[in-house]
Amino acid sequence: METFINGASWCLLLGGSFFVVTGGVGLLRLPDFFTRLHATSIPDTLGATMIISGLMLQAGWSQPSLKLLLIMVFMLFTGPTASHALAKSSLHGHLKPLLRVTKEIEP
């Protein structure tokens, strides 16, 4: 049973790390504010949830596991709320989303 828990924990930790790194790459590669915000908010929330779940499996049923659960619930509420607030404030600040990327064709 311990081998299964360790395997599941490592899968969650590696999967969460993948999502966090993917969000970071999206932040660097995407063209405008709104796509960057989308690329960082969704994978980072999922990645942090997976990482904390993997750490909870490693901790077992103990006080640190309860603290990690509270941190995870806090992050699940604050991450999407902060992203929504940033997007809403940028729209109120008259920042327009990039609707189409056009490349000029050289003759």
Biopython code that builds the backbone (N, CA, C, O; Angstrom):
import numpy as np
from Bio.PDB.StructureBuilder import StructureBuilder

atoms = [
    (1, "MET", "N", (0.817, -1.193, 0.000)),
    (1, "MET", "CA", (0.000, 0.000, 0.000)),
    (1, "MET", "C", (0.862, 1.259, 0.000)),
    (1, "MET", "O", (0.516, 2.261, -0.626)),
    (2, "GLU", "N", (1.989, 1.196, 0.708)),
    (2, "GLU", "CA", (2.865, 2.360, 0.769)),
    (2, "GLU", "C", (3.483, 2.664, -0.596)),
    (2, "GLU", "O", (3.700, 3.826, -0.936)),
    (3, "THR", "N", (3.761, 1.633, -1.364)),
    (3, "THR", "CA", (4.308, 1.830, -2.706)),
    (3, "THR", "C", (3.299, 2.535, -3.604)),
    (3, "THR", "O", (3.672, 3.407, -4.389)),
    (4, "PHE", "N", (2.025, 2.165, -3.494)),
    (4, "PHE", "CA", (0.974, 2.815, -4.275)),
    (4, "PHE", "C", (0.840, 4.285, -3.897)),
    (4, "PHE", "O", (0.706, 5.138, -4.775)),
    (5, "ILE", "N", (0.874, 4.587, -2.620)),
    (5, "ILE", "CA", (0.752, 5.976, -2.160)),
    (5, "ILE", "C", (1.949, 6.798, -2.635)),
    (5, "ILE", "O", (1.791, 7.937, -3.074)),
    (6, "ASN", "N", (3.147, 6.215, -2.545)),
    (6, "ASN", "CA", (4.332, 6.926, -3.039)),
    (6, "ASN", "C", (4.260, 7.156, -4.548)),
    (6, "ASN", "O", (4.613, 8.232, -5.028)),
    (7, "GLY", "N", (3.811, 6.167, -5.283)),
    (7, "GLY", "CA", (3.677, 6.317, -6.740)),
    (7, "GLY", "C", (2.653, 7.370, -7.114)),
    (7, "GLY", "O", (2.896, 8.200, -7.990)),
    (8, "ALA", "N", (1.496, 7.337, -6.442)),
    (8, "ALA", "CA", (0.465, 8.340, -6.714)),
    (8, "ALA", "C", (0.951, 9.731, -6.338)),
    (8, "ALA", "O", (0.670, 10.705, -7.037)),
    (9, "SER", "N", (1.677, 9.821, -5.236)),
    (9, "SER", "CA", (2.214, 11.109, -4.805)),
    (9, "SER", "C", (3.196, 11.667, -5.824)),
    (9, "SER", "O", (3.137, 12.847, -6.168)),
    (10, "TRP", "N", (4.085, 10.835, -6.300)),
    (10, "TRP", "CA", (5.062, 11.293, -7.282)),
    (10, "TRP", "C", (4.403, 11.655, -8.604)),
    (10, "TRP", "O", (4.828, 12.604, -9.263)),
    (11, "CYS", "N", (3.383, 10.924, -9.000)),
    (11, "CYS", "CA", (2.651, 11.275, -10.227)),
    (11, "CYS", "C", (1.994, 12.643, -10.088)),
    (11, "CYS", "O", (2.035, 13.452, -11.014)),
    (12, "LEU", "N", (1.385, 12.901, -8.925)),
    (12, "LEU", "CA", (0.768, 14.207, -8.697)),
    (12, "LEU", "C", (1.815, 15.319, -8.657)),
    (12, "LEU", "O", (1.593, 16.396, -9.210)),
    (13, "LEU", "N", (2.947, 15.070, -8.011)),
    (13, "LEU", "CA", (3.995, 16.085, -7.937)),
    (13, "LEU", "C", (4.573, 16.393, -9.318)),
    (13, "LEU", "O", (4.773, 17.558, -9.660)),
    (14, "LEU", "N", (4.839, 15.361, -10.107)),
    (14, "LEU", "CA", (5.383, 15.579, -11.447)),
    (14, "LEU", "C", (4.358, 16.227, -12.376)),
    (14, "LEU", "O", (4.701, 17.109, -13.164)),
    (15, "GLY", "N", (3.108, 15.792, -12.284)),
    (15, "GLY", "CA", (2.054, 16.403, -13.102)),
    (15, "GLY", "C", (1.839, 17.866, -12.744)),
    (15, "GLY", "O", (1.690, 18.709, -13.628)),
    (16, "GLY", "N", (1.823, 18.167, -11.456)),
    (16, "GLY", "CA", (1.675, 19.554, -11.029)),
    (16, "GLY", "C", (2.839, 20.411, -11.468)),
    (16, "GLY", "O", (2.651, 21.559, -11.871)),
    (17, "SER", "N", (4.042, 19.866, -11.395)),
    (17, "SER", "CA", (5.220, 20.603, -11.860)),
    (17, "SER", "C", (5.138, 20.869, -13.355)),
    (17, "SER", "O", (5.508, 21.948, -13.817)),
    (18, "PHE", "N", (4.659, 19.895, -14.107)),
    (18, "PHE", "CA", (4.484, 20.084, -15.545)),
    (18, "PHE", "C", (3.529, 21.233, -15.834)),
    (18, "PHE", "O", (3.809, 22.067, -16.695)),
    (19, "PHE", "N", (2.401, 21.285, -15.125)),
    (19, "PHE", "CA", (1.430, 22.351, -15.371)),
    (19, "PHE", "C", (1.975, 23.722, -14.978)),
    (19, "PHE", "O", (1.709, 24.711, -15.660)),
    (20, "VAL", "N", (2.724, 23.789, -13.898)),
    (20, "VAL", "CA", (3.300, 25.066, -13.473)),
    (20, "VAL", "C", (4.327, 25.557, -14.495)),
    (20, "VAL", "O", (4.355, 26.741, -14.831)),
    (21, "VAL", "N", (5.167, 24.649, -14.986)),
    (21, "VAL", "CA", (6.160, 25.027, -15.997)),
    (21, "VAL", "C", (5.463, 25.422, -17.307)),
    (21, "VAL", "O", (5.885, 26.368, -17.972)),
    (22, "THR", "N", (4.407, 24.708, -17.673)),
    (22, "THR", "CA", (3.653, 25.051, -18.874)),
    (22, "THR", "C", (3.045, 26.443, -18.755)),
    (22, "THR", "O", (3.053, 27.200, -19.726)),
    (23, "GLY", "N", (2.523, 26.792, -17.594)),
    (23, "GLY", "CA", (1.998, 28.140, -17.382)),
    (23, "GLY", "C", (3.079, 29.197, -17.493)),
    (23, "GLY", "O", (2.838, 30.282, -18.023)),
    (24, "GLY", "N", (4.272, 28.889, -16.996)),
    (24, "GLY", "CA", (5.382, 29.834, -17.115)),
    (24, "GLY", "C", (5.818, 30.033, -18.555)),
    (24, "GLY", "O", (6.128, 31.154, -18.961)),
    (25, "VAL", "N", (5.846, 28.963, -19.328)),
    (25, "VAL", "CA", (6.199, 29.065, -20.746)),
    (25, "VAL", "C", (5.122, 29.866, -21.489)),
    (25, "VAL", "O", (5.441, 30.682, -22.354)),
    (26, "GLY", "N", (3.861, 29.634, -21.155)),
    (26, "GLY", "CA", (2.778, 30.402, -21.770)),
    (26, "GLY", "C", (2.874, 31.882, -21.445)),
    (26, "GLY", "O", (2.547, 32.727, -22.277)),
    (27, "LEU", "N", (3.319, 32.194, -20.244)),
    (27, "LEU", "CA", (3.503, 33.596, -19.864)),
    (27, "LEU", "C", (4.564, 34.255, -20.733)),
    (27, "LEU", "O", (4.433, 35.426, -21.089)),
    (28, "LEU", "N", (5.594, 33.530, -21.071)),
    (28, "LEU", "CA", (6.673, 34.100, -21.883)),
    (28, "LEU", "C", (6.343, 34.136, -23.373)),
    (28, "LEU", "O", (6.787, 35.039, -24.082)),
    (29, "ARG", "N", (5.577, 33.175, -23.850)),
    (29, "ARG", "CA", (5.410, 33.019, -25.293)),
    (29, "ARG", "C", (4.177, 33.692, -25.890)),
    (29, "ARG", "O", (4.183, 34.013, -27.078)),
    (30, "LEU", "N", (3.135, 33.914, -25.120)),
    (30, "LEU", "CA", (1.894, 34.406, -25.703)),
    (30, "LEU", "C", (1.932, 35.924, -25.906)),
    (30, "LEU", "O", (2.667, 36.626, -25.212)),
    (31, "PRO", "N", (1.131, 36.432, -26.870)),
    (31, "PRO", "CA", (1.330, 37.802, -27.333)),
    (31, "PRO", "C", (0.755, 38.932, -26.481)),
    (31, "PRO", "O", (1.381, 39.989, -26.400)),
    (32, "ASP", "N", (-0.388, 38.764, -25.851)),
    (32, "ASP", "CA", (-0.966, 39.915, -25.146)),
    (32, "ASP", "C", (-1.352, 39.556, -23.715)),
    (32, "ASP", "O", (-1.214, 38.411, -23.283)),
    (33, "PHE", "N", (-1.836, 40.554, -22.997)),
    (33, "PHE", "CA", (-2.108, 40.428, -21.568)),
    (33, "PHE", "C", (-3.150, 39.362, -21.272)),
    (33, "PHE", "O", (-2.966, 38.561, -20.355)),
    (34, "PHE", "N", (-4.227, 39.336, -22.022)),
    (34, "PHE", "CA", (-5.329, 38.427, -21.712)),
    (34, "PHE", "C", (-4.964, 36.967, -21.964)),
    (34, "PHE", "O", (-5.347, 36.096, -21.183)),
    (35, "THR", "N", (-4.236, 36.687, -23.030)),
    (35, "THR", "CA", (-3.823, 35.302, -23.263)),
    (35, "THR", "C", (-2.774, 34.874, -22.242)),
    (35, "THR", "O", (-2.754, 33.716, -21.824)),
    (36, "ARG", "N", (-1.905, 35.794, -21.839)),
    (36, "ARG", "CA", (-0.926, 35.474, -20.796)),
    (36, "ARG", "C", (-1.613, 35.222, -19.464)),
    (36, "ARG", "O", (-1.226, 34.324, -18.716)),
    (37, "LEU", "N", (-2.630, 36.015, -19.174)),
    (37, "LEU", "CA", (-3.377, 35.822, -17.931)),
    (37, "LEU", "C", (-4.070, 34.466, -17.933)),
    (37, "LEU", "O", (-4.087, 33.770, -16.918)),
    (38, "HIS", "N", (-4.639, 34.095, -19.072)),
    (38, "HIS", "CA", (-5.305, 32.797, -19.190)),
    (38, "HIS", "C", (-4.293, 31.659, -19.065)),
    (38, "HIS", "O", (-4.566, 30.638, -18.434)),
    (39, "ALA", "N", (-3.120, 31.849, -19.676)),
    (39, "ALA", "CA", (-2.099, 30.793, -19.659)),
    (39, "ALA", "C", (-1.503, 30.592, -18.277)),
    (39, "ALA", "O", (-1.036, 29.496, -17.969)),
    (40, "THR", "N", (-1.505, 31.610, -17.444)),
    (40, "THR", "CA", (-0.921, 31.438, -16.115)),
    (40, "THR", "C", (-1.949, 31.066, -15.064)),
    (40, "THR", "O", (-1.629, 30.322, -14.137)),
    (41, "SER", "N", (-3.164, 31.556, -15.180)),
    (41, "SER", "CA", (-4.122, 31.331, -14.093)),
    (41, "SER", "C", (-4.622, 29.884, -14.038)),
    (41, "SER", "O", (-4.674, 29.292, -12.960)),
    (42, "ILE", "N", (-4.978, 29.330, -15.154)),
    (42, "ILE", "CA", (-5.571, 27.989, -15.146)),
    (42, "ILE", "C", (-4.539, 26.900, -14.837)),
    (42, "ILE", "O", (-4.775, 26.091, -13.940)),
    (43, "PRO", "N", (-3.400, 26.847, -15.548)),
    (43, "PRO", "CA", (-2.442, 25.789, -15.207)),
    (43, "PRO", "C", (-1.818, 25.952, -13.823)),
    (43, "PRO", "O", (-1.506, 24.955, -13.171)),
    (44, "ASP", "N", (-1.633, 27.181, -13.367)),
    (44, "ASP", "CA", (-1.041, 27.353, -12.048)),
    (44, "ASP", "C", (-1.987, 26.909, -10.944)),
    (44, "ASP", "O", (-1.543, 26.360, -9.935)),
    (45, "THR", "N", (-3.273, 27.135, -11.116)),
    (45, "THR", "CA", (-4.237, 26.657, -10.115)),
    (45, "THR", "C", (-4.267, 25.132, -10.101)),
    (45, "THR", "O", (-4.249, 24.520, -9.033)),
    (46, "LEU", "N", (-4.312, 24.527, -11.264)),
    (46, "LEU", "CA", (-4.317, 23.063, -11.346)),
    (46, "LEU", "C", (-2.998, 22.487, -10.857)),
    (46, "LEU", "O", (-2.983, 21.498, -10.124)),
    (47, "GLY", "N", (-1.887, 23.103, -11.259)),
    (47, "GLY", "CA", (-0.579, 22.612, -10.850)),
    (47, "GLY", "C", (-0.372, 22.703, -9.351)),
    (47, "GLY", "O", (0.135, 21.765, -8.737)),
    (48, "ALA", "N", (-0.760, 23.825, -8.754)),
    (48, "ALA", "CA", (-0.618, 23.979, -7.303)),
    (48, "ALA", "C", (-1.506, 22.978, -6.564)),
    (48, "ALA", "O", (-1.107, 22.429, -5.538)),
    (49, "THR", "N", (-2.703, 22.745, -7.084)),
    (49, "THR", "CA", (-3.596, 21.762, -6.462)),
    (49, "THR", "C", (-2.996, 20.361, -6.522)),
    (49, "THR", "O", (-3.060, 19.608, -5.550)),
    (50, "MET", "N", (-2.419, 20.021, -7.657)),
    (50, "MET", "CA", (-1.814, 18.694, -7.784)),
    (50, "MET", "C", (-0.582, 18.551, -6.895)),
    (50, "MET", "O", (-0.382, 17.505, -6.277)),
    (51, "ILE", "N", (0.241, 19.588, -6.827)),
    (51, "ILE", "CA", (1.432, 19.533, -5.979)),
    (51, "ILE", "C", (1.046, 19.405, -4.511)),
    (51, "ILE", "O", (1.626, 18.600, -3.782)),
    (52, "ILE", "N", (0.082, 20.185, -4.081)),
    (52, "ILE", "CA", (-0.341, 20.115, -2.675)),
    (52, "ILE", "C", (-0.997, 18.771, -2.375)),
    (52, "ILE", "O", (-0.829, 18.234, -1.280)),
    (53, "SER", "N", (-1.744, 18.218, -3.336)),
    (53, "SER", "CA", (-2.336, 16.892, -3.127)),
    (53, "SER", "C", (-1.249, 15.823, -2.988)),
    (53, "SER", "O", (-1.359, 14.925, -2.153)),
    (54, "GLY", "N", (-0.208, 15.922, -3.802)),
    (54, "GLY", "CA", (0.914, 14.991, -3.677)),
    (54, "GLY", "C", (1.626, 15.115, -2.339)),
    (54, "GLY", "O", (2.026, 14.114, -1.744)),
    (55, "LEU", "N", (1.783, 16.340, -1.871)),
    (55, "LEU", "CA", (2.395, 16.543, -0.557)),
    (55, "LEU", "C", (1.501, 16.014, 0.564)),
    (55, "LEU", "O", (1.998, 15.508, 1.571)),
    (56, "MET", "N", (0.185, 16.131, 0.390)),
    (56, "MET", "CA", (-0.741, 15.594, 1.394)),
    (56, "MET", "C", (-0.637, 14.071, 1.463)),
    (56, "MET", "O", (-0.710, 13.488, 2.544)),
    (57, "LEU", "N", (-0.466, 13.431, 0.307)),
    (57, "LEU", "CA", (-0.302, 11.980, 0.318)),
    (57, "LEU", "C", (0.985, 11.586, 1.031)),
    (57, "LEU", "O", (1.014, 10.582, 1.742)),
    (58, "GLN", "N", (2.039, 12.358, 0.850)),
    (58, "GLN", "CA", (3.305, 12.068, 1.525)),
    (58, "GLN", "C", (3.196, 12.294, 3.035)),
    (58, "GLN", "O", (3.815, 11.575, 3.819)),
    (59, "ALA", "N", (2.409, 13.294, 3.440)),
    (59, "ALA", "CA", (2.304, 13.625, 4.867)),
    (59, "ALA", "C", (1.413, 12.646, 5.623)),
    (59, "ALA", "O", (1.568, 12.484, 6.833)),
    (60, "GLY", "N", (0.489, 11.994, 4.935)),
    (60, "GLY", "CA", (-0.434, 11.093, 5.620)),
    (60, "GLY", "C", (-1.498, 11.887, 6.366)),
    (60, "GLY", "O", (-1.664, 13.087, 6.147)),
    (61, "TRP", "N", (-2.219, 11.194, 7.258)),
    (61, "TRP", "CA", (-3.252, 11.872, 8.043)),
    (61, "TRP", "C", (-2.610, 12.489, 9.275)),
    (61, "TRP", "O", (-2.430, 11.822, 10.294)),
    (62, "SER", "N", (-2.267, 13.764, 9.173)),
    (62, "SER", "CA", (-1.591, 14.436, 10.275)),
    (62, "SER", "C", (-1.919, 15.927, 10.222)),
    (62, "SER", "O", (-2.659, 16.381, 9.349)),
    (63, "GLN", "N", (-1.369, 16.662, 11.148)),
    (63, "GLN", "CA", (-1.609, 18.101, 11.198)),
    (63, "GLN", "C", (-1.055, 18.824, 9.959)),
    (63, "GLN", "O", (-1.733, 19.711, 9.440)),
    (64, "PRO", "N", (0.142, 18.488, 9.465)),
    (64, "PRO", "CA", (0.593, 19.139, 8.230)),
    (64, "PRO", "C", (-0.332, 18.901, 7.041)),
    (64, "PRO", "O", (-0.472, 19.767, 6.177)),
    (65, "SER", "N", (-0.965, 17.726, 6.998)),
    (65, "SER", "CA", (-1.913, 17.441, 5.928)),
    (65, "SER", "C", (-3.132, 18.361, 6.010)),
    (65, "SER", "O", (-3.637, 18.816, 4.983)),
    (66, "LEU", "N", (-3.596, 18.632, 7.207)),
    (66, "LEU", "CA", (-4.712, 19.563, 7.391)),
    (66, "LEU", "C", (-4.316, 20.975, 6.978)),
    (66, "LEU", "O", (-5.105, 21.684, 6.353)),
    (67, "LYS", "N", (-3.107, 21.383, 7.322)),
    (67, "LYS", "CA", (-2.631, 22.711, 6.926)),
    (67, "LYS", "C", (-2.506, 22.819, 5.411)),
    (67, "LYS", "O", (-2.850, 23.848, 4.828)),
    (68, "LEU", "N", (-2.013, 21.753, 4.771)),
    (68, "LEU", "CA", (-1.926, 21.752, 3.315)),
    (68, "LEU", "C", (-3.305, 21.821, 2.668)),
    (68, "LEU", "O", (-3.476, 22.471, 1.637)),
    (69, "LEU", "N", (-4.285, 21.153, 3.268)),
    (69, "LEU", "CA", (-5.654, 21.224, 2.763)),
    (69, "LEU", "C", (-6.192, 22.646, 2.852)),
    (69, "LEU", "O", (-6.836, 23.124, 1.918)),
    (70, "LEU", "N", (-5.935, 23.322, 3.962)),
    (70, "LEU", "CA", (-6.390, 24.705, 4.103)),
    (70, "LEU", "C", (-5.698, 25.629, 3.101)),
    (70, "LEU", "O", (-6.327, 26.536, 2.555)),
    (71, "ILE", "N", (-4.408, 25.402, 2.858)),
    (71, "ILE", "CA", (-3.685, 26.187, 1.855)),
    (71, "ILE", "C", (-4.270, 25.942, 0.464)),
    (71, "ILE", "O", (-4.418, 26.876, -0.324)),
    (72, "MET", "N", (-4.598, 24.695, 0.167)),
    (72, "MET", "CA", (-5.158, 24.363, -1.136)),
    (72, "MET", "C", (-6.524, 25.024, -1.333)),
    (72, "MET", "O", (-6.798, 25.560, -2.407)),
    (73, "VAL", "N", (-7.367, 24.993, -0.326)),
    (73, "VAL", "CA", (-8.680, 25.641, -0.433)),
    (73, "VAL", "C", (-8.509, 27.143, -0.620)),
    (73, "VAL", "O", (-9.209, 27.753, -1.428)),
    (74, "PHE", "N", (-7.582, 27.741, 0.122)),
    (74, "PHE", "CA", (-7.315, 29.171, -0.022)),
    (74, "PHE", "C", (-6.850, 29.498, -1.440)),
    (74, "PHE", "O", (-7.293, 30.485, -2.027)),
    (75, "MET", "N", (-5.963, 28.675, -1.990)),
    (75, "MET", "CA", (-5.465, 28.927, -3.345)),
    (75, "MET", "C", (-6.540, 28.709, -4.404)),
    (75, "MET", "O", (-6.558, 29.406, -5.420)),
    (76, "LEU", "N", (-7.434, 27.752, -4.177)),
    (76, "LEU", "CA", (-8.513, 27.519, -5.137)),
    (76, "LEU", "C", (-9.480, 28.692, -5.207)),
    (76, "LEU", "O", (-10.091, 28.928, -6.249)),
    (77, "PHE", "N", (-9.626, 29.432, -4.104)),
    (77, "PHE", "CA", (-10.496, 30.604, -4.125)),
    (77, "PHE", "C", (-9.769, 31.853, -4.601)),
    (77, "PHE", "O", (-10.346, 32.644, -5.348)),
    (78, "THR", "N", (-8.532, 32.052, -4.194)),
    (78, "THR", "CA", (-7.853, 33.315, -4.487)),
    (78, "THR", "C", (-7.258, 33.379, -5.897)),
    (78, "THR", "O", (-7.212, 34.460, -6.483)),
    (79, "GLY", "N", (-6.805, 32.265, -6.452)),
    (79, "GLY", "CA", (-6.199, 32.284, -7.784)),
    (79, "GLY", "C", (-7.159, 32.748, -8.870)),
    (79, "GLY", "O", (-6.868, 33.727, -9.557)),
    (80, "PRO", "N", (-8.288, 32.081, -9.047)),
    (80, "PRO", "CA", (-9.239, 32.531, -10.066)),
    (80, "PRO", "C", (-9.834, 33.911, -9.765)),
    (80, "PRO", "O", (-10.126, 34.672, -10.688)),
    (81, "THR", "N", (-10.012, 34.235, -8.490)),
    (81, "THR", "CA", (-10.541, 35.552, -8.142)),
    (81, "THR", "C", (-9.562, 36.654, -8.518)),
    (81, "THR", "O", (-9.970, 37.690, -9.044)),
    (82, "ALA", "N", (-8.284, 36.448, -8.259)),
    (82, "ALA", "CA", (-7.274, 37.438, -8.624)),
    (82, "ALA", "C", (-7.170, 37.577, -10.145)),
    (82, "ALA", "O", (-7.016, 38.689, -10.651)),
    (83, "SER", "N", (-7.251, 36.482, -10.867)),
    (83, "SER", "CA", (-7.195, 36.550, -12.327)),
    (83, "SER", "C", (-8.396, 37.301, -12.885)),
    (83, "SER", "O", (-8.257, 38.101, -13.810)),
    (84, "HIS", "N", (-9.559, 37.047, -12.330)),
    (84, "HIS", "CA", (-10.758, 37.757, -12.766)),
    (84, "HIS", "C", (-10.645, 39.253, -12.466)),
    (84, "HIS", "O", (-11.024, 40.084, -13.291)),
    (85, "ALA", "N", (-10.129, 39.591, -11.296)),
    (85, "ALA", "CA", (-9.976, 41.005, -10.936)),
    (85, "ALA", "C", (-8.979, 41.700, -11.859)),
    (85, "ALA", "O", (-9.204, 42.842, -12.259)),
    (86, "LEU", "N", (-7.879, 41.027, -12.201)),
    (86, "LEU", "CA", (-6.908, 41.611, -13.128)),
    (86, "LEU", "C", (-7.517, 41.826, -14.511)),
    (86, "LEU", "O", (-7.320, 42.879, -15.118)),
    (87, "ALA", "N", (-8.252, 40.839, -15.012)),
    (87, "ALA", "CA", (-8.867, 40.973, -16.328)),
    (87, "ALA", "C", (-9.916, 42.081, -16.333)),
    (87, "ALA", "O", (-9.992, 42.859, -17.284)),
    (88, "LYS", "N", (-10.719, 42.156, -15.285)),
    (88, "LYS", "CA", (-11.761, 43.176, -15.211)),
    (88, "LYS", "C", (-11.156, 44.579, -15.112)),
    (88, "LYS", "O", (-11.637, 45.510, -15.759)),
    (89, "SER", "N", (-10.109, 44.729, -14.309)),
    (89, "SER", "CA", (-9.500, 46.049, -14.164)),
    (89, "SER", "C", (-8.786, 46.472, -15.445)),
    (89, "SER", "O", (-8.756, 47.660, -15.766)),
    (90, "SER", "N", (-8.218, 45.528, -16.175)),
    (90, "SER", "CA", (-7.578, 45.902, -17.434)),
    (90, "SER", "C", (-8.614, 46.301, -18.483)),
    (90, "SER", "O", (-8.352, 47.180, -19.304)),
    (91, "LEU", "N", (-9.782, 45.667, -18.466)),
    (91, "LEU", "CA", (-10.849, 46.092, -19.372)),
    (91, "LEU", "C", (-11.376, 47.474, -19.004)),
    (91, "LEU", "O", (-11.673, 48.280, -19.885)),
    (92, "HIS", "N", (-11.491, 47.751, -17.714)),
    (92, "HIS", "CA", (-11.917, 49.082, -17.285)),
    (92, "HIS", "C", (-10.851, 50.128, -17.586)),
    (92, "HIS", "O", (-11.165, 51.308, -17.745)),
    (93, "GLY", "N", (-9.602, 49.703, -17.665)),
    (93, "GLY", "CA", (-8.505, 50.603, -18.023)),
    (93, "GLY", "C", (-8.339, 50.752, -19.522)),
    (93, "GLY", "O", (-7.344, 51.312, -19.982)),
    (94, "HIS", "N", (-9.301, 50.258, -20.293)),
    (94, "HIS", "CA", (-9.356, 50.382, -21.750)),
    (94, "HIS", "C", (-8.229, 49.643, -22.452)),
    (94, "HIS", "O", (-7.752, 50.088, -23.496)),
    (95, "LEU", "N", (-7.802, 48.529, -21.894)),
    (95, "LEU", "CA", (-6.852, 47.651, -22.573)),
    (95, "LEU", "C", (-7.658, 46.688, -23.432)),
    (95, "LEU", "O", (-8.466, 45.910, -22.924)),
    (96, "LYS", "N", (-7.431, 46.751, -24.722)),
    (96, "LYS", "CA", (-8.201, 45.922, -25.649)),
    (96, "LYS", "C", (-7.494, 44.593, -25.891)),
    (96, "LYS", "O", (-6.269, 44.556, -26.009)),
    (97, "PRO", "N", (-8.255, 43.502, -25.964)),
    (97, "PRO", "CA", (-7.637, 42.207, -26.270)),
    (97, "PRO", "C", (-7.167, 42.153, -27.722)),
    (97, "PRO", "O", (-7.763, 42.768, -28.606)),
    (98, "LEU", "N", (-6.105, 41.421, -27.946)),
    (98, "LEU", "CA", (-5.598, 41.201, -29.290)),
    (98, "LEU", "C", (-6.502, 40.176, -29.955)),
    (98, "LEU", "O", (-6.551, 39.019, -29.536)),
    (99, "LEU", "N", (-7.219, 40.600, -30.992)),
    (99, "LEU", "CA", (-8.194, 39.717, -31.616)),
    (99, "LEU", "C", (-7.601, 38.861, -32.722)),
    (99, "LEU", "O", (-8.047, 37.736, -32.948)),
    (100, "ARG", "N", (-6.601, 39.387, -33.409)),
    (100, "ARG", "CA", (-6.044, 38.642, -34.515)),
    (100, "ARG", "C", (-4.580, 39.041, -34.684)),
    (100, "ARG", "O", (-4.233, 40.221, -34.639)),
    (101, "VAL", "N", (-3.750, 38.055, -34.873)),
    (101, "VAL", "CA", (-2.347, 38.321, -35.151)),
    (101, "VAL", "C", (-2.176, 38.274, -36.659)),
    (101, "VAL", "O", (-2.445, 37.254, -37.294)),
    (102, "THR", "N", (-1.726, 39.383, -37.226)),
    (102, "THR", "CA", (-1.518, 39.414, -38.668)),
    (102, "THR", "C", (-0.038, 39.541, -38.960)),
    (102, "THR", "O", (0.669, 40.318, -38.317)),
    (103, "LYS", "N", (0.415, 38.793, -39.908)),
    (103, "LYS", "CA", (1.797, 38.867, -40.340)),
    (103, "LYS", "C", (1.823, 39.442, -41.749)),
    (103, "LYS", "O", (1.056, 39.042, -42.625)),
    (104, "GLU", "N", (2.721, 40.384, -41.934)),
    (104, "GLU", "CA", (2.855, 40.941, -43.268)),
    (104, "GLU", "C", (3.680, 39.994, -44.125)),
    (104, "GLU", "O", (4.708, 39.466, -43.703)),
    (105, "ILE", "N", (3.198, 39.803, -45.329)),
    (105, "ILE", "CA", (3.883, 38.926, -46.271)),
    (105, "ILE", "C", (4.851, 39.777, -47.080)),
    (105, "ILE", "O", (4.457, 40.740, -47.739)),
    (106, "GLU", "N", (6.101, 39.410, -47.018)),
    (106, "GLU", "CA", (7.109, 40.164, -47.763)),
    (106, "GLU", "C", (7.112, 39.706, -49.208)),
    (106, "GLU", "O", (7.026, 38.510, -49.487)),
    (107, "PRO", "N", (7.212, 40.674, -50.143)),
    (107, "PRO", "CA", (7.212, 40.278, -51.575)),
    (107, "PRO", "C", (8.495, 39.607, -51.995)),
    (107, "PRO", "O", (8.639, 39.224, -53.156)),
]
sb = StructureBuilder()
sb.init_structure("model")
sb.init_model(0)
sb.init_chain("A")
sb.init_seg("    ")
for serial, (resi, resn, name, xyz) in enumerate(atoms, 1):
    if name == "N":
        sb.init_residue(resn, " ", resi, " ")
    sb.init_atom(name, np.array(xyz, "f"), 0.0, 1.0, " ", f" {name:<3s}", serial, name[0])
structure = sb.get_structure()
